[in-house]
Amino acid sequence: MRFDRLNNLTGWAVWFVATVVYFLTVEPTASFWDCGEFIASAYKLEVGHPPGAPFFMLLARLFMIPMGPDTAALAANGLSVLSSSFTILFLFWTITHLAKRLVGSDAMEGEAQWGVLGAGVVGALAYTFSDSFWFSAVEGEVYALSSLFTAAVFWAILKWENVADQPGSARWIILIAYLMGLSIGVHLLNLLAIPAIAMVYYYRNYEFSWKGLVVTGAVAVALLGFVQEALIKGAVQLAGKFELFFVNDLGMGFNTGGVVYLALLVGLLAGGIVVTHRKGWWAANTVVLGMAMVLLGYSSFATIMIRSSANPPMDENNPENLFALLSYLSREQYGDRPLLQGQFWDSPTSLDKPYLDGKPSWVKSYSVMEKRGPVERRVKSFKGEYAAEQFIDGNPDKKYFLAEEYVDSGEKRGSKPNYSDSFTMLFPRMYSSTGSHIPEYKRWSNYKGFNAPSFYTSPLTDRVMTRGEFVNHLEREVLAGTLEKMELERVLRRMFADFGLRFDTDFQVKDKNTLLVRNPETGQMNSAPLNDERMRSSLAPYLADVLEQG
C-alpha cells in the first residue's frame, strides 16, 4: 500500500482513538473557572470578558442549537472534544511529514515507512493523553479550539512546503491567513505560530545562514507585532477616528464614519487585489490577499458589537460602539504594567502634577443644542434619544435641536499617576502599589529588615503588640466606633507619626463612623464606613500594611 494512503488511514485511526477517549471522559456540565461564562455567553450570544471569543461563541452556539438548554454545557464541551481530536489528527500528519523529511522521500518503503508512521502514532497519542491537553479537551474552554487552529496552520505551511514550486501553491498561504484571522476570534495564542511558519518559509526558499536566520526571526516578530497592533487594534482604532470625524466634525449620524471606513477598506483591498493580479505582482498579490483574509476572519468581532447593542444580561464592558470595542480589545479593564520603564511600589508622584489624564472615553450622546447666532451651545446631553426629544418637547419656547455626537465621559481624567523621573527605573520588578503586593515585595527583598519580627504600639495601650495583635486592636478598639471623631483622629495621627508617616496623606476622618481612604491608582478619596464589620476587617490589615512602609 502506498505511503500516502497508509498515512491518511493511520491518521484517521489515531483521530478515532482520541475522539472516543475524549467523549468517554467529557465533562457532563460546566467546569470551573471561565467555562461557565463561555457556555453562558455562547448559549445566548452574550458578551463575555475582554478581549472576547466571538468565533468560539458562534461555533459553540451552533453545537447547542440541536440540543436543549439542559445539555447546552455538554454541547460546548463536545466542541472542545472534536477540536482536540482534530488537533491530534493534524499533529499526527505534522510528525509524519517531518519524520519523512528526516528519512528521505525515496526511502518510504518497508521499515522506514513503518518507522515514520510509528513516530506519528507515538507522538500523537502521547499528546492525546497528556494531562494539560486532555484536561482542556473535555471542557467548554477556548484552548481546545485554539489548539486546533495552531495545529491546522502549521500543517498547512507543511502542505505548502510540498508544493511550493508548483503553480497555485500560494493558496496554502492564503488559507493560513484566513485561519489566523478566524483564530483571533478564539484566542490570541494562535498568533505564536507565525514565527514557526516564517522559519518553514525561510528554510524552503533559502540556503541556511546565520544572517538569514536572524533576519527571518526579526521579520517574524515584526509580523507578529503588525498583526497584533496594526490589524487587531489598528483597524478598529482607525475606524474610530473616521467615526469621530464624521459624527463630531461633520455633524452626521452615528455609524456614518464606520460605514465610510468599511467601504474604503473593502475598496482598497479589492483594488489592490485586482491591480497586483493584472500587473503580475504575485508576491504583492499574495500579501494583499492575505491581509484581506485575516481581516475577513477577524470580522467575527462584529458579533460582539451587534450583541452588545442588544444589551444582553451579560454585557461586559458594553462594547456597542467602536471606542468601547477598542477598549475591550485592548483589555483596558485589567490595567497595565510598566515593562520597559516604570516606578517602584513606593515611588512618589510629581509634586507639580501628580495625575495625568488618560485617553478620552467617547460615549454616544444625544445632545440638546441651542443656536444663538453663529454659535451652537450644548444645553444638555442624554444617553437615549427618547429622553432628549422629551426634553425638547418640554421646552417649546426654546430654539433647541437634537444633535448626535460623541462626548468624553471624563472617567479617565486624572486617572494616570505621574511618577517623578528620579524614582523610575528600567525593567521595574516591584512596581505595584496594590496593598496586598507591597508586604510581599518587602518580604522577598527583606526591605529594611522586614523579615525580622515586627512590633507595634498604640496610644490606647502600653503593651507592645505583634502584627496579628495589632490588627485585632485596630479592628476591635480603634475602628469600632467607640471613639469620638477628634479622639479617633488624634489616635490615628499619633500612630502614623510613630512610624514616620503623615496620616492625612492618604486618610481623613469624616466622622466617628467613617474614614476617607485614598485610592492609590486614581487618587480619589473613597468612603470606608466603620460600622460595617466586613469593612473594618479589611481596613485594619490595610492600615497595618501602610504603617509597615514607615
C-alpha positions as CSV (number, residue, x, y, z in Angstrom):
1,M,0.0,0.0,0.0
2,R,1.3,3.5,-0.9
3,F,2.6,5.6,2.0
4,D,0.2,8.5,1.4
5,R,-2.8,6.2,1.8
6,L,-1.3,4.5,4.9
7,N,-0.5,7.9,6.3
8,N,-4.1,9.1,5.8
9,L,-5.7,5.9,7.2
10,T,-3.4,5.8,10.3
11,G,-4.1,9.5,11.0
12,W,-7.8,8.9,10.9
13,A,-7.4,5.9,13.2
14,V,-5.5,8.0,15.7
15,W,-8.2,10.6,15.4
16,F,-10.9,8.0,16.2
17,V,-9.0,6.8,19.3
18,A,-8.7,10.4,20.6
19,T,-12.4,11.2,19.8
20,V,-13.6,8.1,21.7
21,V,-11.4,8.7,24.7
22,Y,-12.4,12.3,24.9
23,F,-16.1,11.6,24.5
24,L,-15.9,8.9,27.2
25,T,-14.3,11.3,29.6
26,V,-16.1,14.6,28.6
27,E,-17.5,16.8,31.4
28,P,-21.3,16.4,31.5
29,T,-21.8,20.0,32.6
30,A,-19.9,23.3,33.3
31,S,-16.4,23.1,34.8
32,F,-14.6,25.6,37.0
33,W,-13.1,29.0,36.1
34,D,-14.2,30.6,32.8
35,C,-16.1,27.6,31.4
36,G,-19.4,28.6,32.8
37,E,-19.0,32.1,31.4
38,F,-18.1,30.8,27.9
39,I,-21.0,28.4,27.9
40,A,-23.5,31.0,29.0
41,S,-22.2,33.6,26.5
42,A,-22.4,31.0,23.7
43,Y,-25.9,29.9,24.6
44,K,-27.5,33.4,24.5
45,L,-24.7,35.0,22.4
46,E,-23.8,37.3,25.2
47,V,-20.6,39.4,25.7
48,G,-18.0,37.8,27.9
49,H,-14.8,39.1,29.4
50,P,-12.3,41.1,27.2
51,P,-10.9,40.6,24.6
52,G,-13.8,38.2,23.7
53,A,-14.0,35.0,21.8
54,P,-16.8,35.6,19.2
55,F,-15.9,32.8,16.8
56,F,-15.8,30.3,19.7
57,M,-19.1,31.7,20.8
58,L,-20.7,31.2,17.4
59,L,-19.4,27.7,16.9
60,A,-20.5,26.6,20.4
61,R,-23.9,28.1,19.7
62,L,-24.1,26.0,16.5
63,F,-23.4,22.9,18.6
64,M,-26.1,23.9,21.1
65,I,-28.9,24.5,18.6
66,P,-29.9,20.9,18.1
67,M,-29.8,20.3,21.9
68,G,-31.9,21.8,24.7
69,P,-30.9,24.2,27.4
70,D,-30.3,21.2,29.8
71,T,-27.5,20.0,27.6
72,A,-26.0,23.3,26.4
73,A,-22.9,22.8,28.6
74,L,-22.4,19.3,27.2
75,A,-22.7,20.6,23.6
76,A,-20.0,23.2,24.3
77,N,-17.8,20.5,25.8
78,G,-18.4,18.4,22.7
79,L,-17.0,21.3,20.6
80,S,-13.8,21.0,22.6
81,V,-13.8,17.2,22.2
82,L,-13.9,17.4,18.4
83,S,-11.5,20.3,18.3
84,S,-9.0,18.4,20.3
85,S,-9.3,15.1,18.4
86,F,-8.8,17.0,15.1
87,T,-5.8,18.7,16.7
88,I,-4.4,15.2,17.2
89,L,-5.1,14.4,13.6
90,F,-3.1,17.4,12.3
91,L,-0.4,16.7,14.8
92,F,0.0,13.1,13.5
93,W,0.3,14.4,9.9
94,T,2.8,17.0,11.0
95,I,5.0,14.5,12.8
96,T,5.0,12.1,9.8
97,H,5.8,14.9,7.4
98,L,8.8,15.9,9.5
99,A,9.9,12.3,10.1
100,K,9.6,11.7,6.3
101,R,11.9,14.6,5.7
102,L,14.5,13.1,8.1
103,V,14.3,9.7,6.5
104,G,14.1,10.9,2.9
105,S,11.2,10.6,0.5
106,D,12.9,8.0,-1.6
107,A,13.1,5.5,1.3
108,M,9.4,5.3,2.1
109,E,9.2,1.5,2.0
110,G,9.5,-1.3,4.5
111,E,11.0,-0.4,7.9
112,A,11.4,3.3,7.1
113,Q,7.7,3.6,6.2
114,W,6.6,1.9,9.4
115,G,9.1,3.9,11.4
116,V,7.7,7.1,10.2
117,L,4.1,6.0,10.9
118,G,5.1,4.7,14.3
119,A,6.7,8.0,15.2
120,G,3.4,9.8,14.3
121,V,1.3,7.3,16.3
122,V,3.5,7.6,19.4
123,G,3.8,11.4,19.3
124,A,0.1,12.0,18.6
125,L,-1.1,9.5,21.3
126,A,1.4,10.9,23.8
127,Y,-0.1,14.3,23.3
128,T,-3.6,12.8,23.4
129,F,-3.1,11.5,26.9
130,S,-1.0,14.4,28.2
131,D,-2.5,15.9,31.3
132,S,-2.9,19.6,30.2
133,F,-4.3,18.8,26.8
134,W,-6.7,16.1,27.9
135,F,-7.9,18.5,30.6
136,S,-8.8,21.2,28.1
137,A,-10.2,18.7,25.6
138,V,-13.2,17.8,27.8
139,E,-14.4,21.2,29.0
140,G,-16.0,24.2,27.4
141,E,-13.0,26.5,27.1
142,V,-11.3,28.2,24.2
143,Y,-8.0,26.4,24.4
144,A,-9.1,23.3,22.6
145,L,-10.3,25.2,19.6
146,S,-7.2,27.5,19.7
147,S,-5.0,24.3,19.7
148,L,-6.9,23.1,16.6
149,F,-6.1,26.4,14.7
150,T,-2.5,26.2,15.7
151,A,-2.2,22.6,14.5
152,A,-4.1,23.4,11.3
153,V,-2.0,26.4,10.3
154,F,1.3,24.6,10.9
155,W,0.1,21.6,9.0
156,A,-1.0,23.9,6.2
157,I,2.5,25.5,5.9
158,L,4.0,22.0,5.6
159,K,1.5,21.2,2.8
160,W,2.7,24.4,1.1
161,E,6.3,23.3,1.5
162,N,5.4,20.1,-0.5
163,V,4.1,22.2,-3.5
164,A,5.9,25.5,-3.1
165,D,7.4,25.3,-6.6
166,Q,4.1,24.4,-8.2
167,P,1.5,26.9,-9.6
168,G,-1.2,27.8,-7.2
169,S,0.9,27.0,-4.1
170,A,0.0,30.4,-2.7
171,R,-3.5,29.1,-1.9
172,W,-2.0,27.5,1.2
173,I,-0.6,30.8,2.4
174,I,-4.0,32.5,1.9
175,L,-5.7,29.6,3.8
176,I,-3.2,30.2,6.7
177,A,-4.1,33.9,6.7
178,Y,-7.8,33.2,6.8
179,L,-7.4,30.6,9.6
180,M,-5.2,33.2,11.5
181,G,-8.0,35.7,11.2
182,L,-10.6,33.3,12.5
183,S,-8.4,32.2,15.4
184,I,-8.2,35.8,16.7
185,G,-11.9,35.3,17.5
186,V,-10.9,32.3,19.7
187,H,-7.7,33.2,21.4
188,L,-4.5,35.1,20.5
189,L,-2.3,32.1,21.3
190,N,-2.5,31.0,17.7
191,L,-0.5,34.1,16.6
192,L,2.5,32.5,18.2
193,A,2.6,30.1,15.2
194,I,3.7,32.9,13.0
195,P,7.5,32.6,13.8
196,A,7.4,28.9,13.2
197,I,5.6,29.4,9.9
198,A,8.2,32.0,8.9
199,M,11.0,29.6,9.6
200,V,9.4,26.9,7.4
201,Y,9.1,29.5,4.6
202,Y,12.8,30.6,5.1
203,Y,14.2,27.0,5.0
204,R,12.1,26.1,2.0
205,N,13.2,29.1,-0.1
206,Y,16.8,29.9,1.0
207,E,20.1,28.3,1.9
208,F,20.8,28.4,5.6
209,S,22.9,31.2,7.0
210,W,23.0,32.7,10.5
211,K,22.3,36.1,9.0
212,G,19.3,34.8,7.2
213,L,18.0,33.0,10.3
214,V,18.3,36.2,12.4
215,V,16.6,38.3,9.7
216,T,13.8,35.8,9.4
217,G,13.3,35.8,13.2
218,A,13.2,39.6,13.2
219,V,10.7,39.7,10.3
220,A,8.6,37.1,12.1
221,V,8.5,39.1,15.3
222,A,7.7,42.3,13.3
223,L,4.9,40.4,11.5
224,L,3.5,39.2,14.9
225,G,3.5,42.8,16.1
226,F,1.9,44.0,12.9
227,V,-1.0,41.6,13.2
228,Q,-1.4,42.3,17.0
229,E,-1.2,46.1,16.9
230,A,-1.9,47.3,13.3
231,L,-4.6,44.8,12.3
232,I,-6.3,43.8,15.5
233,K,-6.2,47.1,17.3
234,G,-5.2,49.5,14.5
235,A,-8.1,48.6,12.2
236,V,-10.6,49.4,15.0
237,Q,-8.7,52.5,16.1
238,L,-8.7,54.0,12.6
239,A,-12.4,53.2,12.2
240,G,-13.0,55.1,15.5
241,K,-11.1,58.1,14.1
242,F,-13.3,58.1,11.0
243,E,-16.4,57.8,13.2
244,L,-15.4,60.7,15.4
245,F,-14.6,62.9,12.4
246,F,-17.9,62.2,10.5
247,V,-20.1,62.5,13.6
248,N,-18.5,65.3,15.7
249,D,-16.8,67.3,13.0
250,L,-19.2,66.9,10.0
251,G,-22.4,66.5,12.1
252,M,-23.5,63.3,10.5
253,G,-25.4,60.5,12.3
254,F,-23.9,57.7,14.4
255,N,-22.1,54.9,12.5
256,T,-21.6,57.1,9.3
257,G,-17.9,57.1,9.8
258,G,-17.7,53.4,10.4
259,V,-19.7,52.7,7.2
260,V,-17.4,55.0,5.1
261,Y,-14.3,53.4,6.6
262,L,-15.6,49.9,5.9
263,A,-16.4,50.9,2.3
264,L,-12.9,52.4,1.8
265,L,-11.2,49.4,3.4
266,V,-13.1,47.0,1.1
267,G,-12.4,49.2,-1.9
268,L,-8.7,49.5,-1.2
269,L,-8.3,45.8,-0.6
270,A,-10.3,44.8,-3.7
271,G,-8.4,47.4,-5.8
272,G,-5.1,46.1,-4.5
273,I,-6.0,42.5,-5.4
274,V,-7.1,43.5,-8.9
275,V,-4.2,45.7,-9.7
276,T,-1.5,43.3,-8.4
277,H,-3.1,40.5,-10.3
278,R,-3.2,42.4,-13.6
279,K,0.4,43.6,-13.2
280,G,1.6,40.1,-12.4
281,W,3.0,41.1,-9.0
282,W,2.3,37.8,-7.4
283,A,4.1,38.4,-4.1
284,A,2.3,41.6,-3.6
285,N,-1.0,39.9,-4.6
286,T,-0.5,37.2,-2.0
287,V,0.3,39.8,0.7
288,V,-2.9,41.8,-0.1
289,L,-5.0,38.7,-0.3
290,G,-3.5,37.5,3.0
291,M,-4.4,40.8,4.7
292,A,-7.9,40.6,3.3
293,M,-8.3,37.1,4.6
294,V,-7.0,38.0,8.1
295,L,-9.5,40.9,8.2
296,L,-12.3,38.7,6.9
297,G,-11.7,36.1,9.6
298,Y,-11.3,38.9,12.2
299,S,-14.7,40.3,11.2
300,S,-16.3,37.8,13.7
301,F,-15.7,40.6,16.3
302,A,-18.7,42.4,14.7
303,T,-20.7,39.9,16.6
304,I,-19.5,41.5,19.8
305,M,-20.8,44.9,18.9
306,I,-24.1,43.6,17.5
307,R,-24.9,41.6,20.5
308,S,-23.8,44.3,22.9
309,S,-26.2,46.7,21.2
310,A,-29.0,44.3,22.1
311,N,-28.0,44.8,25.8
312,P,-28.0,41.1,26.8
313,P,-27.9,40.1,30.6
314,M,-24.1,39.6,30.3
315,D,-22.6,42.5,28.5
316,E,-19.1,43.0,29.9
317,N,-17.6,46.5,29.1
318,N,-20.7,47.2,27.0
319,P,-18.7,47.4,23.7
320,E,-21.5,48.6,21.5
321,N,-19.5,51.3,19.7
322,L,-16.1,51.4,18.1
323,F,-14.5,53.2,21.0
324,A,-15.8,50.8,23.6
325,L,-14.8,47.9,21.3
326,L,-11.2,49.3,21.2
327,S,-11.1,49.5,25.0
328,Y,-12.5,45.9,25.0
329,L,-9.9,44.6,22.6
330,S,-7.1,46.4,24.5
331,R,-8.2,44.8,27.7
332,E,-8.1,48.1,29.5
333,Q,-10.1,46.9,32.4
334,Y,-7.1,44.8,33.5
335,G,-4.9,47.8,33.8
336,D,-1.3,47.8,32.5
337,R,2.2,47.3,33.9
338,P,5.4,49.1,33.3
339,L,7.5,46.7,31.2
340,L,10.4,48.8,29.9
341,Q,10.4,51.9,32.2
342,G,8.5,52.4,35.4
343,Q,8.1,53.1,39.0
344,F,8.8,51.4,42.3
345,W,6.0,50.4,44.5
346,D,6.7,53.4,46.7
347,S,7.7,56.0,44.1
348,P,6.1,59.4,44.8
349,T,4.1,61.2,42.1
350,S,5.2,64.6,40.7
351,L,4.5,67.5,43.0
352,D,3.5,69.8,40.1
353,K,1.1,67.4,38.5
354,P,0.6,64.1,40.4
355,Y,-2.0,62.7,38.0
356,L,-2.4,62.8,34.2
357,D,-5.4,62.4,32.0
358,G,-5.9,59.0,30.3
359,K,-7.3,58.6,26.8
360,P,-10.8,60.2,26.2
361,S,-13.7,57.8,26.9
362,W,-16.0,58.6,24.0
363,V,-19.7,57.7,24.6
364,K,-22.7,58.2,22.4
365,S,-24.7,61.3,23.3
366,Y,-27.9,62.7,22.1
367,S,-27.2,66.4,22.8
368,V,-29.8,69.1,23.0
369,M,-28.2,72.1,21.3
370,E,-29.3,75.8,21.2
371,K,-28.3,78.1,18.3
372,R,-27.5,81.6,19.2
373,G,-26.5,83.4,16.1
374,P,-23.4,81.7,14.6
375,V,-22.7,79.9,17.9
376,E,-24.1,76.5,18.8
377,R,-24.3,75.7,22.6
378,R,-24.8,72.3,24.2
379,V,-27.6,72.6,26.7
380,K,-27.8,69.1,28.0
381,S,-26.7,65.6,26.9
382,F,-28.7,62.4,27.2
383,K,-27.8,58.7,26.7
384,G,-31.1,57.9,24.9
385,E,-32.7,59.7,22.0
386,Y,-36.2,59.5,23.5
387,A,-35.2,61.4,26.7
388,A,-33.6,64.1,24.6
389,E,-36.7,64.5,22.5
390,Q,-38.9,64.7,25.6
391,F,-36.6,67.5,26.9
392,I,-37.0,69.4,23.7
393,D,-40.8,68.9,23.7
394,G,-40.9,70.2,27.2
395,N,-39.3,73.5,26.2
396,P,-41.3,74.6,23.2
397,D,-40.3,78.3,23.7
398,K,-36.6,77.5,23.2
399,K,-34.8,77.1,19.9
400,Y,-33.5,73.7,20.7
401,F,-32.5,71.0,18.2
402,L,-31.1,67.5,18.6
403,A,-27.5,66.5,17.6
404,E,-25.8,63.2,17.7
405,E,-22.3,63.3,18.9
406,Y,-19.6,61.6,21.0
407,V,-18.7,63.2,24.2
408,D,-15.8,62.4,26.6
409,S,-17.4,60.8,29.8
410,G,-14.4,62.1,31.7
411,E,-13.9,58.8,33.6
412,K,-10.2,58.7,32.8
413,R,-9.4,62.3,33.7
414,G,-6.7,62.4,36.3
415,S,-6.5,58.6,36.3
416,K,-2.8,58.0,35.5
417,P,-0.2,58.5,38.3
418,N,2.6,60.8,37.1
419,Y,5.7,59.5,38.8
420,S,8.8,61.6,39.2
421,D,11.5,60.5,36.7
422,S,14.0,60.3,39.6
423,F,12.0,57.5,41.1
424,T,11.6,55.3,38.0
425,M,13.9,52.6,36.5
426,L,14.4,50.3,33.6
427,F,12.7,46.9,33.7
428,P,10.9,47.5,37.1
429,R,10.1,44.3,39.0
430,M,8.5,45.7,42.2
431,Y,6.1,48.3,40.8
432,S,2.6,47.5,42.1
433,S,1.1,49.8,44.7
434,T,-1.6,47.3,45.5
435,G,-1.8,46.9,49.3
436,S,-1.5,43.1,49.2
437,H,1.6,43.2,47.0
438,I,3.7,45.6,49.0
439,P,4.3,43.3,52.0
440,E,5.3,40.5,49.6
441,Y,7.8,42.8,47.9
442,K,9.3,43.7,51.3
443,R,9.3,40.0,52.4
444,W,11.0,38.9,49.2
445,S,13.7,41.7,49.3
446,N,13.9,41.8,53.1
447,Y,13.3,45.5,52.8
448,K,14.8,47.4,55.8
449,G,14.9,44.1,57.7
450,F,11.2,43.4,57.0
451,N,11.6,39.7,57.8
452,A,12.7,40.5,61.3
453,P,9.8,40.2,63.8
454,S,7.7,43.4,63.7
455,F,6.2,45.0,66.8
456,Y,3.5,47.7,67.1
457,T,2.4,50.3,69.6
458,S,-0.8,52.3,70.1
459,P,-1.7,55.4,72.1
460,L,-4.6,53.4,73.6
461,T,-2.4,50.8,75.3
462,D,1.1,50.5,76.8
463,R,1.8,47.0,75.6
464,V,3.9,46.1,72.5
465,M,1.9,44.0,70.0
466,T,2.7,41.6,67.2
467,R,1.1,42.2,63.8
468,G,-1.8,39.9,64.5
469,E,-2.5,41.5,67.9
470,F,-2.2,45.0,66.3
471,V,-4.7,44.2,63.5
472,N,-7.1,42.9,66.1
473,H,-6.5,46.0,68.2
474,L,-7.3,48.3,65.2
475,E,-10.4,46.4,64.3
476,R,-11.9,46.0,67.8
477,E,-10.8,49.1,69.6
478,V,-9.7,51.8,67.3
479,L,-12.1,51.4,64.4
480,A,-15.1,50.0,66.3
481,G,-16.9,53.4,66.5
482,T,-16.3,53.8,70.3
483,L,-14.1,56.8,69.8
484,E,-15.4,60.3,69.0
485,K,-14.2,61.9,65.8
486,M,-11.5,64.1,67.4
487,E,-10.2,61.2,69.6
488,L,-10.1,58.8,66.6
489,E,-8.2,61.4,64.5
490,R,-5.7,62.0,67.4
491,V,-5.0,58.3,67.8
492,L,-4.5,57.6,64.1
493,R,-2.3,60.7,63.7
494,R,-0.1,59.6,66.6
495,M,0.1,56.0,65.3
496,F,1.3,57.3,61.9
497,A,3.7,59.7,63.4
498,D,5.3,56.9,65.4
499,F,6.0,55.2,62.1
500,G,7.4,58.3,60.5
501,L,4.3,58.8,58.3
502,R,1.6,61.5,57.8
503,F,-1.9,60.3,58.4
504,D,-3.6,62.9,56.2
505,T,-1.6,62.0,53.1
506,D,-3.9,59.1,52.3
507,F,-6.6,59.2,55.0
508,Q,-9.1,61.5,56.6
509,V,-11.6,61.1,59.4
510,K,-15.0,62.2,58.2
511,D,-16.9,61.3,61.4
512,K,-16.6,58.7,64.2
513,N,-18.0,56.0,61.9
514,T,-16.4,57.0,58.5
515,L,-12.8,57.1,57.2
516,L,-11.9,58.5,53.8
517,V,-9.2,56.4,52.1
518,R,-7.3,57.5,49.0
519,N,-7.2,55.0,46.1
520,P,-3.5,54.8,45.2
521,E,-4.3,54.3,41.5
522,T,-6.8,57.0,40.9
523,G,-6.0,59.4,43.7
524,Q,-9.7,59.7,44.7
525,M,-10.8,59.6,48.3
526,N,-13.3,56.7,48.9
527,S,-15.6,56.4,51.9
528,A,-15.0,53.5,54.3
529,P,-17.9,53.0,56.7
530,L,-16.6,51.7,60.1
531,N,-20.0,50.4,61.2
532,D,-19.6,47.7,58.5
533,E,-17.9,44.7,60.1
534,R,-16.5,43.5,56.8
535,M,-15.1,46.9,56.0
536,R,-13.3,47.0,59.4
537,S,-11.9,43.5,58.9
538,S,-10.4,44.7,55.6
539,L,-9.3,48.1,56.7
540,A,-7.4,47.0,59.8
541,P,-4.8,44.9,57.9
542,Y,-4.6,47.6,55.2
543,L,-3.7,50.2,57.8
544,A,-1.1,47.8,59.3
545,D,0.4,47.4,55.8
546,V,0.6,51.2,55.3
547,L,2.3,51.6,58.7
548,E,4.8,49.0,57.8
549,Q,6.0,51.2,55.0
550,G,7.3,53.7,57.6
